[in-house]
């Protein structure tokens, strides 16, 4: 899994988020939380809401509350305040 995570991290840092999604979906093993987490963090850094939503759908169910904060920050940077508030409320309810 570590080698896959390295590829995801390299592509994500380069801003190649579409390539990251293609790579993740073609992996021969199921991606773990760290893979989706790297993608979500890259979406925040590169302000890509669409792919950030995709990553969040697969990853948000985990026990890490930082996931919710990252997604909330993506929405806030994009000025999507109602989505940001919805994520904060979801975070408080779990």
C-alpha atoms as one frame of an Amber mdcrd trajectory, in Angstrom:
protein
   0.000   0.000   0.000   2.909   2.319   0.724   4.006   2.422  -2.919   0.483
   3.343  -4.032   0.344   6.103  -1.418   3.635   7.527  -2.722   2.288   7.720
  -6.280  -0.921   9.362  -5.047   1.071  11.871  -3.005   3.364  12.773  -5.918
   0.507  13.265  -8.364  -1.528  15.195  -5.796   1.322  17.570  -4.955   1.729
  18.239  -8.675  -1.948  19.176  -8.905  -2.789  16.227 -11.147  -5.970  15.422
  -9.219  -7.816  13.838 -12.138  -4.855  11.503 -12.613  -4.953  10.671  -8.905
  -8.603   9.626  -9.158  -7.865   7.511 -12.224  -4.910   5.890 -10.450  -6.907
   5.171  -7.276  -9.800   3.622  -9.165  -7.443   1.393 -11.143  -5.492   0.125
  -8.129  -5.530  -3.681  -7.806  -6.221  -3.358  -4.064  -8.790  -1.340  -2.149
  -7.414   2.104  -1.232  -7.136   2.796   2.476  -7.907   5.934   4.483  -4.481
   7.455   3.930  -4.913   7.335   0.148  -8.247   9.168   0.289  -6.838  11.524
   2.918  -3.942  12.525   0.670  -6.384  13.245  -2.138  -8.697  15.273   0.094
  -5.788  17.353   1.419  -4.609  17.991  -2.147  -8.112  19.096  -3.107  -7.975
  21.662  -0.335  -4.540  22.888  -1.435  -5.580  23.112  -5.101  -9.156  24.266
  -4.337 -10.821  21.473  -6.288 -14.283  21.056  -4.818 -15.580  18.432  -7.226
 -12.832  15.913  -6.608 -12.809  16.887  -2.922 -16.437  15.815  -2.710 -15.567
  12.495  -4.324 -12.728  11.868  -1.886 -14.921  12.831   1.034 -17.648  10.393
   0.020 -15.196   7.524   0.272 -13.272   8.730   3.291 -15.490  10.796   5.570
 -17.006   7.813   7.338 -13.732   7.126   9.148 -13.160   7.991  12.781 -10.849
  10.944  12.113 -12.624  14.267  12.812  -9.943  16.061  10.818 -11.621  14.719
   7.679 -14.664  16.847   8.364 -12.547  19.914   9.071 -10.645  19.522   5.792
 -13.847  19.217   3.764 -15.358  22.153   5.636 -12.279  24.241   4.816 -12.564
  23.339   1.130 -16.132  24.635   1.102 -15.205  27.770   3.062 -12.399  28.674
   0.643 -14.851  28.304  -2.233 -17.425  30.496  -0.506 -19.904  27.629  -0.281
 -21.040  28.598   3.199 -24.184  26.466   3.352 -22.129  23.366   2.516 -19.514
  24.383   5.073 -22.173  24.738   7.767 -23.720  21.387   6.793 -20.378  19.619
   7.208 -19.814  21.291  10.584 -23.258  20.153  11.745 -22.558  16.632  10.511
 -19.266  16.690  12.393 -20.996  17.766  15.608 -23.627  15.038  15.302 -21.108
  12.189  14.975
